[in-house]
Amino acid sequence: MGLLTNPSISQKAKYCRALIRHRTLICFTLYALGVGYFLVLPDPNFNSGTYFSENALLPGLVYSELKSETVALAKNFAGELERERVVHRKGMPYAWLLAKMRKIGLDTHTHNFTLNYPLGGGKVFTGKNVYGILRAPRIGSTESVVLAVPYRPPESVHTDVSAGVPLLLAFADFARRQKYWAKDIIFLITEQEQLGMQAWLEAYHGSGDNRVLDVGSLNARAGAIQAAINLEVQDFDVDHINLKVEGLNGQLPNLDLHNLAQKLSQKSGIPAAYRLSATKQRKPVTYQEKLENLLAMVLSQSTGVPNGNHGLFHRYGIEALTLECVKRANPNKNTAGVGALLKIVEGISRSLNNLLERFHQSYFFYLLVTHDRFVSIGDYMPSLGLMAGALLIKSFIHYLSMYYSDDDEEPSPKAPQPSYLQVGFLLLLTHSIGALTTVLPFHAGLNNYLHAANLSTQFGLTTIMISVSVLVLILPAFVSLDSLNSEILQIAILLELGTALLTVGMLNFSLGFILSVAIVPVVLFLQPRKSTSGRGLSRIACLLLHPLVGVYLVLFATTCYLFPELTLQAMAKKAVTATMDAITYSVVDSMIYGNWLFNLVALIFLPTWTLLWSLMFARKTKVVAAAKDTKLE
């Protein structure tokens, strides 16, 4: 009787009915606030200036000891390498590199690796890395720093960065003559781009359990790697330095390392910043320029693909970045040239040599607005929290609607008992389909069959994805839901999707943010139990959320932007080819490097979409479950 006479019940019911009545407005308001909050981040009041948290780095406080002999040696090495590249047009001049490193006095070795390409019917690719170790004279081999250069042969389709090799060798000769090194320095020249770096890292850390990539073994090791600098030097006459920071799965180096490279480059007279280009030399000053810089980093980071060899170090807890030294379009003999580059490498190496412990004091999660301003995780996460929170709030309001209506004066004293078994089985089935999707592209028998049928890798993988999509499209024909179970299923979908977006955002904010911007408003718009016209629009909107459809629409829009001269039909065909390539690259990156974007979509977002699709098209049945007394406290 106390429950019936409790005066707070009517007040509680009033609030609940108000939430139910205005749920659409509340949820869309949260979404709009999230987007609006992100748009104000470029404002100086919402971001911070960069600073050094680790005083042991001591950037710029060391007097350079580089002499003109080292500069002359780098130029001499460059001339010799050019002659070697004429002879070795398809590969690396191993003998010349080994001879130079040994003459310098490094502990020099080669590292062989093999890629057993799983999607090519038994194709095998081989490569070889060359590395030399300068042992620290002041301490045992307990810690080390890596200076790496990717080698690209003359016939490579990528930009020539061979100038980094003589720069590396000249600095190695200089470093060998110094006695202040407290860390080993590893001078590494990799082949086959990121494949060579991945193989070397796995072999160095003894984690070569990759069945696709046979990493071989290393004949010598140094201490635990504290940091790594990857050099992509296009020419000694440098116009500017573009600092690349994005790593595998959206990981970033410690902000102190970025600040160190940027400060020492500026001190040496070479402009350096994130996403610096020949046409964009000055610091962004207007709001639009800052927002464009911020969005560019979000788009780049969201793919989870590293934009340089440095990006593979982060998974081992090693801070690393790439210095892309872009050559000057109009050569200038008065430029600082190779001497400035050597001073930058020397300054970074000596600063890292001063570290007493691993990087830990500065930020690992951040977004760069300009070269000297950034947004920390505490400042940008509210944006994602508001958008993903809209889904969680809607799920709570749906739960309330099971017991309250938006027009009843009092809550219903009875509520039907839901069939959790039916909803649970559907959840298990859809996630099993997602798990099957992650397994099929890696199945050796299926891949061999597709190769034997003379189907291209892109077409074969796309066929697998389309086959799975057809399976989930017809799934609602075998599903029947009453109104109560539909409500419970919608609550489960909202909870899973909101939680997934927040979790992804904690690991890779950019990916979580982009997914939230695209998914949240559509899911909030869906009305599975409304009128015929409302259901029709909801079904169309739901179809646009399918991962394959979403990827195609993004690539079609990108094609229209990059190739406006093409006809609409040509754009559509080009977008189809790009979609097939994107599927292939995501699968291959997952196999070789451990990029989890493909697995994330297959295990989380494809099952969630399947549940939404089933909710839209499932056959409707009447509630037959017996009513049960429910206490509302």
C-alpha positions in Angstrom: 0.0 0.0 0.0 2.9 2.3 0.6 3.7 2.1 -3.1 0.2 3.3 -4.1 0.3 6.2 -1.6 3.9 7.4 -2.2 3.5 11.0 -3.5 6.8 10.8 -5.4 5.4 8.3 -7.9 3.3 10.8 -9.8 6.2 13.3 -9.9 8.6 10.6 -11.1 6.1 9.5 -13.8 5.8 13.1 -14.9 9.5 13.4 -15.5 9.6 10.1 -17.3 6.8 11.0 -19.6 8.5 14.3 -20.3 11.7 12.4 -21.3 9.8 10.1 -23.5 7.8 12.9 -25.1 11.0 15.0 -25.9 13.5 12.1 -26.5 14.1 13.1 -30.2 14.9 16.7 -29.3 17.1 15.6 -26.3 19.2 13.2 -28.3 19.6 15.4 -31.4 20.5 18.3 -29.1 23.3 16.2 -27.5 24.6 15.3 -31.0 24.6 18.9 -32.1 26.4 19.9 -28.9 29.1 17.3 -29.6 29.7 18.5 -33.2 29.6 22.1 -32.1 32.1 21.5 -29.3 34.5 20.0 -31.8 34.2 23.0 -34.1 35.3 25.4 -31.3 38.5 23.4 -30.5 40.6 25.5 -33.0 39.9 28.5 -30.9 42.8 29.4 -28.6 40.6 29.3 -25.5 40.0 25.6 -26.1 43.6 24.4 -26.9 47.0 24.8 -25.3 50.5 25.8 -26.3 53.1 23.1 -26.7 55.8 22.8 -24.0 58.4 20.3 -22.8 57.4 18.1 -19.9 60.7 16.2 -19.9 63.4 18.5 -18.8 66.1 15.9 -19.4 65.8 16.4 -23.2 67.5 19.8 -22.9 66.7 20.7 -26.5 69.0 23.3 -28.1 71.3 23.6 -25.0 74.1 21.6 -26.6 76.7 23.1 -28.7 77.1 21.3 -32.0 80.4 19.7 -32.6 79.8 18.9 -36.3 82.7 19.9 -38.6 83.0 20.6 -42.3 84.6 17.2 -42.7 81.3 15.5 -41.9 79.5 17.6 -44.4 82.0 16.8 -47.1 81.8 13.1 -46.2 78.0 13.1 -46.6 78.4 14.7 -50.1 81.1 12.2 -51.0 78.8 9.3 -49.9 76.0 10.8 -51.9 78.1 10.7 -55.1 79.2 7.1 -54.5 75.6 6.0 -53.8 74.4 7.6 -57.1 76.9 5.4 -59.0 75.8 2.3 -57.1 72.1 3.1 -57.9 72.9 3.0 -61.6 74.1 -0.6 -61.2 71.5 -1.7 -58.7 68.3 -0.3 -60.2 65.9 -2.9 -58.7 67.4 -3.6 -55.3 69.6 -2.3 -52.5 73.4 -2.0 -52.9 74.0 -4.4 -50.0 77.8 -4.8 -50.5 78.4 -1.1 -50.7 76.4 -0.4 -47.6 78.0 -3.2 -45.6 81.5 -2.1 -46.6 80.8 1.6 -45.6 79.3 0.7 -42.2 82.2 -1.7 -41.4 84.7 0.9 -42.4 83.1 3.4 -40.1 83.4 0.9 -37.3 79.9 -0.2 -36.7 78.8 -3.7 -35.7 77.2 -4.4 -39.1 74.8 -7.2 -40.1 72.1 -8.0 -42.6 68.6 -9.2 -41.9 66.6 -11.4 -44.3 62.8 -11.7 -44.3 60.2 -13.4 -46.4 56.6 -12.6 -47.0 54.4 -15.6 -47.8 51.6 -13.6 -49.5 48.4 -15.4 -48.4 46.2 -14.0 -51.1 48.4 -14.7 -54.1 48.3 -18.4 -54.5 51.6 -19.1 -52.9 53.5 -16.0 -54.0 56.7 -15.3 -52.0 58.5 -11.9 -51.6 61.9 -11.6 -50.1 63.8 -8.6 -48.7 66.9 -7.7 -46.8 67.7 -5.0 -44.3 71.1 -3.6 -43.4 71.9 -2.3 -39.9 74.9 -1.3 -37.9 75.2 -0.8 -34.1 77.3 1.8 -32.4 77.9 0.5 -28.9 77.7 3.1 -26.2 81.1 3.7 -24.7 79.8 4.9 -21.3 77.5 2.0 -20.4 76.5 -1.5 -21.3 74.0 -2.2 -24.0 70.9 -1.6 -21.9 69.2 1.2 -23.9 69.3 2.2 -27.5 68.0 4.7 -30.1 67.2 3.9 -33.7 68.0 6.1 -36.7 66.3 4.6 -39.8 66.1 5.3 -43.5 63.9 3.5 -46.0 65.7 2.6 -49.2 63.8 3.0 -52.4 65.4 1.7 -55.7 65.4 3.9 -58.8 62.5 1.9 -60.3 60.3 2.5 -57.2 57.0 4.3 -57.7 57.5 6.2 -54.5 59.4 9.5 -54.1 63.1 9.1 -54.1 64.6 9.4 -50.5 68.0 8.0 -51.2 69.7 11.2 -49.8 68.9 9.9 -46.4 71.4 7.0 -46.7 74.6 9.2 -47.1 73.2 11.5 -44.4 72.9 8.5 -42.0 76.3 7.2 -42.9 78.0 10.5 -42.4 76.4 11.0 -39.0 77.4 7.4 -38.0 81.0 8.3 -38.8 80.7 11.5 -36.7 78.9 9.7 -33.8 81.6 6.9 -33.6 84.3 9.5 -32.7 82.3 10.9 -29.7 82.6 9.5 -26.2 79.5 10.9 -24.6 76.9 8.3 -25.8 75.1 6.6 -23.0 72.8 4.7 -25.4 73.5 2.4 -28.3 72.7 3.9 -31.7 71.2 1.6 -34.3 71.6 2.7 -37.9 69.0 0.9 -39.9 68.4 0.9 -43.7 65.2 -1.0 -44.6 63.9 -2.5 -47.8 60.4 -3.0 -49.0 59.0 0.1 -47.1 57.0 -0.8 -44.0 57.3 -4.5 -44.7 61.1 -4.4 -43.9 60.6 -2.3 -40.8 57.8 -4.7 -39.5 60.0 -7.7 -40.1 63.0 -6.1 -38.3 61.0 -5.0 -35.3 59.4 -8.4 -34.9 62.8 -10.1 -35.2 64.4 -7.6 -32.7 61.7 -8.2 -30.1 61.4 -11.9 -30.7 57.7 -11.7 -31.5 57.9 -13.3 -34.9 54.7 -15.5 -34.6 53.3 -14.0 -37.8 52.6 -16.9 -40.1 52.4 -14.6 -43.1 55.7 -12.8 -42.5 58.8 -14.9 -41.8 61.0 -12.4 -40.0 64.0 -14.6 -39.7 66.5 -13.8 -36.9 69.0 -11.0 -36.0 72.7 -11.8 -35.5 73.1 -8.9 -33.1 71.0 -6.7 -30.9 71.4 -3.5 -28.8 69.6 -2.4 -25.7 65.9 -1.8 -25.2 64.8 0.8 -27.8 63.8 4.1 -26.2 63.0 6.1 -29.3 63.3 6.1 -33.1 63.7 8.7 -35.8 62.9 7.8 -39.4 64.4 10.0 -42.1 62.9 10.5 -45.6 65.4 12.9 -47.2 64.5 13.8 -50.7 67.5 16.0 -51.3 70.2 17.9 -49.3 68.7 21.2 -50.4 65.7 21.1 -48.1 62.8 23.5 -48.4 61.0 22.4 -45.3 60.4 19.3 -43.0 57.1 17.7 -42.7 56.7 15.9 -39.3 54.8 12.7 -39.7 53.3 11.4 -36.4 50.4 9.1 -37.2 51.1 5.5 -36.4 49.5 2.1 -36.6 45.9 2.0 -35.3 46.0 5.8 -34.8 48.7 5.7 -32.1 50.9 8.8 -31.8 54.4 9.5 -30.4 54.8 11.3 -27.1 54.2 15.0 -27.7 57.7 15.9 -26.3 59.3 14.0 -29.2 57.3 16.0 -31.7 58.2 19.3 -29.9 61.9 18.3 -29.8 62.1 17.7 -33.6 60.1 20.8 -34.4 62.2 23.1 -32.1 65.6 21.8 -33.3 64.6 22.0 -37.0 63.5 25.6 -36.5 66.7 26.4 -34.7 68.7 25.0 -37.7 66.9 27.3 -40.1 64.6 24.8 -41.7 60.8 25.2 -41.2 59.3 22.1 -39.6 55.7 21.4 -38.6 52.9 18.8 -38.9 51.5 18.7 -42.5 53.8 21.4 -43.7 53.9 21.8 -47.5 55.6 24.0 -50.1 52.4 26.0 -50.5 51.6 26.2 -46.8 54.7 27.5 -45.1 53.3 30.0 -42.7 51.6 29.1 -39.4 47.8 28.8 -39.6 46.3 32.0 -38.2 42.7 32.1 -39.2 40.0 29.9 -37.7 39.4 28.2 -41.0 43.1 27.3 -41.5 43.3 25.9 -38.0 40.1 23.8 -38.4 41.4 22.5 -41.8 44.6 21.4 -40.1 42.7 19.8 -37.3 40.4 17.9 -39.6 43.3 16.8 -41.8 44.9 15.1 -38.8 41.5 13.5 -37.8 41.1 12.1 -41.3 44.6 10.8 -41.5 44.6 9.2 -38.0 41.2 7.6 -38.5 42.4 5.1 -41.1 44.8 3.5 -38.6 47.4 3.2 -41.4 50.9 4.6 -40.5 52.1 7.4 -42.8 55.7 6.3 -42.4 58.0 3.6 -41.0 57.9 5.2 -37.6 54.3 4.2 -37.1 55.2 0.5 -36.5 57.3 1.3 -33.5 54.4 2.5 -31.3 52.9 -1.0 -30.8 56.2 -1.9 -28.9 55.9 1.2 -26.7 58.7 3.0 -28.6 58.2 6.7 -29.4 59.0 7.4 -33.0 58.3 9.9 -35.8 59.3 10.6 -39.4 61.1 13.7 -40.6 60.1 14.1 -44.3 62.7 16.5 -45.7 61.2 17.9 -48.8 63.5 19.2 -51.5 63.4 22.8 -52.7 61.5 23.3 -56.0 64.0 26.1 -57.0 67.5 25.1 -55.9 69.4 27.7 -53.9 73.1 27.4 -53.4 73.0 29.6 -50.3 70.8 27.2 -48.4 72.1 25.5 -45.2 71.7 22.1 -46.9 73.3 19.0 -45.5 75.0 20.8 -42.6 71.6 21.8 -41.2 70.2 18.3 -41.5 73.2 16.8 -39.8 72.8 19.3 -36.9 69.1 18.4 -36.6 70.0 14.7 -36.4 72.8 15.4 -33.9 70.6 17.5 -31.7 67.8 15.0 -31.6 70.2 12.1 -30.9 72.0 14.0 -28.1 68.7 15.0 -26.5 67.5 11.4 -26.6 70.9 10.4 -25.2 70.1 12.5 -22.1 66.9 10.7 -21.3 67.0 9.0 -17.9 63.8 7.0 -18.4 61.2 6.4 -21.1 58.9 9.1 -22.3 56.0 9.3 -19.9 55.4 12.9 -18.8 53.8 14.5 -21.8 50.8 13.6 -23.9 50.2 10.4 -25.9 46.7 11.4 -27.0 46.4 14.8 -28.7 45.4 16.6 -31.9 47.7 19.2 -33.4 46.0 22.5 -34.3 49.3 24.3 -35.4 53.0 23.5 -35.0 52.9 25.0 -31.4 49.3 24.4 -30.3 47.5 21.2 -29.5 44.2 19.8 -28.1 44.7 17.3 -25.3 42.5 14.2 -24.6 40.7 15.9 -21.8 39.6 18.7 -24.1 38.4 16.7 -27.1 36.8 13.7 -25.5 33.6 15.6 -24.4 32.8 16.0 -28.1 32.7 12.2 -28.6 31.1 11.7 -25.2 28.1 13.9 -26.1 27.5 12.2 -29.5 27.9 8.6 -28.3 26.0 9.6 -25.1 23.0 10.5 -27.2 22.7 6.8 -28.1 23.0 5.7 -24.4 20.4 8.3 -23.3 18.0 7.1 -26.0 18.4 3.5 -24.9 17.5 4.6 -21.3 14.5 6.5 -22.5 13.4 3.4 -24.6 13.6 1.4 -21.4 11.4 3.9 -19.6 8.9 3.7 -22.4 8.3 0.1 -21.6 6.7 1.2 -18.4 5.6 4.7 -19.1 3.7 6.3 -22.0 3.9 9.9 -23.0 0.2 10.5 -22.4 -0.8 8.2 -19.5 -1.4 10.0 -16.2 0.0 7.1 -14.1 2.5 4.3 -14.9 1.0 1.0 -15.9 1.0 -1.4 -12.9 1.6 -4.4 -15.1 4.1 -5.0 -17.9 4.4 -8.0 -20.2 7.4 -10.3 -19.6 9.9 -10.0 -22.5 11.5 -13.0 -24.1 15.1 -12.5 -23.5 16.0 -15.8 -25.1 14.8 -14.7 -28.5 16.7 -11.5 -28.4 19.8 -13.2 -27.0 19.7 -15.8 -29.8 19.6 -13.0 -32.4 22.5 -11.2 -30.8 24.5 -14.4 -30.8 23.7 -15.2 -34.4 24.6 -11.8 -35.8 27.9 -11.6 -33.9 28.7 -15.2 -35.2 28.2 -13.9 -38.7 30.6 -11.1 -37.8 33.2 -13.6 -36.5 32.7 -15.6 -39.7 33.5 -12.5 -41.8 36.8 -12.0 -40.0 37.8 -15.6 -40.7 36.8 -16.1 -44.4 39.4 -13.7 -46.0 42.1 -15.6 -44.1 41.0 -19.1 -45.0 43.8 -20.7 -47.1 41.5 -23.1 -48.9 39.1 -20.4 -50.0 42.0 -18.2 -51.1 43.5 -21.0 -53.2 40.2 -21.7 -54.8 39.7 -18.0 -55.8 43.3 -17.9 -57.2 42.8 -21.2 -59.1 39.7 -19.6 -60.7 41.9 -16.8 -62.0 40.1 -14.2 -59.9 41.9 -11.1 -58.8 42.5 -10.7 -55.1 40.4 -7.5 -55.0 37.5 -9.2 -56.8 37.7 -12.4 -54.7 37.7 -10.5 -51.3 34.9 -8.2 -52.5 32.9 -11.3 -53.5 33.3 -12.7 -50.0 32.1 -9.5 -48.5 29.1 -9.2 -50.8 28.2 -12.8 -50.1 28.1 -12.1 -46.4 26.1 -9.0 -47.0 23.5 -11.0 -49.0 23.2 -13.4 -46.1 22.5 -10.7 -43.6 20.1 -8.9 -46.0 17.8 -12.0 -46.1 18.1 -12.7 -42.4 15.0 -10.7 -41.4 12.9 -13.1 -43.4 13.5 -15.7 -40.7 13.0 -13.4 -37.7 9.8 -12.5 -36.0 9.5 -10.0 -33.2 6.7 -8.7 -31.1 6.6 -5.0 -30.0 8.2 -5.7 -26.7 11.1 -7.7 -28.0 11.6 -5.1 -30.7 11.9 -2.5 -27.9 14.4 -4.7 -26.1 16.4 -5.3 -29.2 16.6 -1.6 -30.0 17.8 -0.9 -26.4 20.6 -3.6 -26.9 21.6 -2.1 -30.3 21.8 1.4 -28.8 23.8 0.3 -25.8 26.3 -1.8 -27.9 26.8 0.9 -30.5 27.2 3.7 -28.0 29.7 1.7 -25.9 31.6 0.7 -29.0 32.0 4.3 -30.2 33.2 5.4 -26.8 35.7 2.5 -26.6 37.0 3.1 -30.1 37.3 6.8 -29.3 39.5 6.0 -26.3 41.9 4.1 -28.5 41.6 6.2 -31.7 39.6 9.3 -31.1 39.6 10.3 -34.8 38.0 7.0 -35.9 35.5 7.2 -33.1 34.7 10.8 -33.9 34.1 10.2 -37.7 32.0 7.1 -37.0 29.9 9.0 -34.5 29.4 11.9 -36.9 28.1 9.5 -39.6 26.3 6.9 -37.5 24.7 8.6 -34.6 22.2 10.9 -36.5 21.0 8.1 -38.7 20.5 5.7 -35.8 18.6 8.5 -33.9 16.4 9.0 -37.0 15.4 5.4 -37.4 11.8 4.7 -36.6 11.1 1.0 -36.9 7.5 1.1 -35.5 6.2 4.3 -37.1 3.9 4.7 -40.2 4.6 3.1 -43.5 6.3 6.2 -44.9 8.4 6.6 -41.7 9.5 2.9 -41.9 10.4 3.4 -45.6 12.7 6.3 -44.9 14.2 4.5 -42.0 15.0 1.4 -44.1 16.7 3.6 -46.7 18.7 5.3 -44.1 19.6 2.0 -42.5 20.8 0.7 -45.9 23.2 3.7 -46.2 24.8 2.6 -42.9 25.9 -0.7 -44.3 29.8 -0.8 -44.1 30.2 -1.5 -47.8 27.7 1.1 -48.8 29.3 3.6 -46.4 32.8 3.0 -47.8 31.6 3.3 -51.4 29.8 6.6 -50.7 32.9 8.1 -49.0 35.2 7.0 -51.9 32.7 8.2 -54.5 32.6 11.6 -52.8 36.4 11.6 -52.7 36.6 10.7 -56.4 34.2 13.5 -57.3 36.4 15.9 -55.4 39.7 14.7 -56.9 38.6 14.0 -60.4 35.9 16.6 -61.3 36.7 16.2 -65.0 35.3 12.7 -65.2 31.8 11.8 -66.1 29.4 10.6 -63.4 29.5 7.1 -64.8 33.3 7.1 -64.8 33.4 8.4 -61.2 31.0 5.6 -60.1 33.3 2.9 -61.8 36.4 4.4 -60.3 34.8 4.5 -56.8 33.9 0.7 -57.2 37.6 0.0 -58.0 38.7 2.1 -55.0 36.2 0.2 -52.7 37.6 -3.1 -53.8 41.2 -1.9 -53.2 40.2 -0.5 -49.8 38.8 -3.9 -48.7 41.9 -5.6 -49.9 44.3 -3.2 -48.2 42.4 -3.5 -44.9 42.6 -7.3 -45.0 46.3 -7.3 -45.9 47.1 -4.7 -43.2 45.3 -6.8 -40.7 47.2 -9.9 -41.7 50.7 -8.4 -41.8 50.8 -5.4 -39.5 47.9 -6.0 -37.1 45.7 -3.1 -38.2 42.4 -3.8 -36.4 40.1 -1.6 -38.6 38.9 -4.6 -40.6 38.3 -6.7 -37.5 36.6 -3.8 -35.8 34.1 -3.3 -38.6 33.5 -7.1 -39.0 33.1 -7.9 -35.3 31.2 -4.9 -34.0 29.7 -2.6 -36.7 28.5 -5.3 -39.2 26.6 -7.3 -36.5 25.2 -4.0 -35.1 24.0 -3.1 -38.6 22.5 -6.6 -39.1 20.5 -6.1 -35.9 19.3 -2.8 -37.1 18.3 -4.3 -40.4 16.5 -7.1 -38.7 14.7 -4.6 -36.5 13.5 -2.7 -39.6 12.3 -5.8 -41.6 11.4 -8.4 -39.0 7.9 -9.8 -39.1 5.7 -8.3 -36.4 3.8 -10.5 -34.0 1.5 -9.8 -31.1 2.6 -10.0 -27.5 1.6 -13.4 -26.2 3.6 -13.4 -23.0 1.6 -13.3 -19.8 1.5 -10.1 -17.9 3.5 -10.0 -14.7 3.3 -7.6 -11.8 6.1 -5.0 -11.9 7.1 -2.8 -9.0 8.0 0.7 -9.9 10.2 2.1 -7.2 
